[in-house]
Amino acid sequence: MKVFAIGSALKPITDELRKEMMPKEVPDTLRLYLDGKIEQFWFRDDKPGVVFLMNVDSVEQAKATINALPLAAGGILGFEMIPVGPLKPLGLLLQSR
């Protein structure tokens, strides 16, 4: 299943904290990408945060995976999980044939 994990900053990250956490956050995120758990990722343009398109078995798995990342585990980023799927109303177009 696909899940959008939309992350927002819960508190500002100081330069000191960034230097401490990012050397672990970046490789952990890239591992999830290479493992196929994170399919795509973006920075948010509207406010500090990230958006991950995840390929997981469940929303619970998405939560557990994201909450293990250092910024989420440290309470710096909070995530909203939104499961998504095919646009089912498009099927109505096929039924009319």
N, C-alpha and C positions, 0 to 999 in steps of 0.2 A: 504494500500500500504506500501511497505517497502522503507525506505530512510536511506542511510548511511549519518550520520552527522559527518564529519571529521573535528576535531578541531585542530587548531595550535595556539601556543602562539603568541600573537601580541606584547607583551612586557614581560620582565622578572617579575616574581612575587617575591616581597621581603618577608622576613620572617614575617615582621609585617603585610603585606597585607594578607599573607597566614593564619596567626592566626586570622585575622579579617573575612576573607571570607569563609574559609573552613567549619567552624561550620554551615554555612547556605547551602553552595554548596552541601556537601555530603548528608544531609537529603533530600534536594530538588531533587537531582538526584535519590536517592533511592525511593522516592515517585513516580517519573516517571516510574521507573522500576516496582514497585509494582502495579501501575496503568496500566501497559502493554504498555505504550508509548515508553519506551526504552526496547527493547527485549534482547539485549546483549550490553556489553561495554568493552572496552579495553584501555590500555595506549598505546601510539605509541612508537615503538622501534627506529624509525628513527630520531625523534626530539620531543621536548616537546609538548604534546597534547593528545587528546583522540579520540576514534572512537566509535560512538553509532550506533547500528542498531535499527532503530525506526520503530514502527508500528503505522502509522498515516493515516488520510484521504487524506492528500495532502502535497505537499512540503511546502506550505505556513503555514500549521499547524505545521510542523516540525520546520520551522524557528521561528515561534512565541513561540513555546514551549522551544526551546533551548535558544533563545535570552532572555528569562525570567530568566534563571539561572544566579546566581550572577557573575560568571567569564566572561560570555558572555556579560551580561548587563554592567559590569564594563569595557569592552573593553580590557580585558586581553586575552580572547580566541576569535578567529574568526572561523567561521564554513563554510565549503563547503558542500552543500546538493546534494547528488547524488541519484535520484530515481532508484530503481532496480526492476526487475521482472523476471519471468521465462525465461529460455534460449530458445527463440522461434525457433531457427534453429533445435532444437531437434525434433520438430514436423515433419520435413521433413523425419526423419527416420520412423515415423509412417505412413506417407502417402504412402510409397513404399510397404506396405503390402497389 
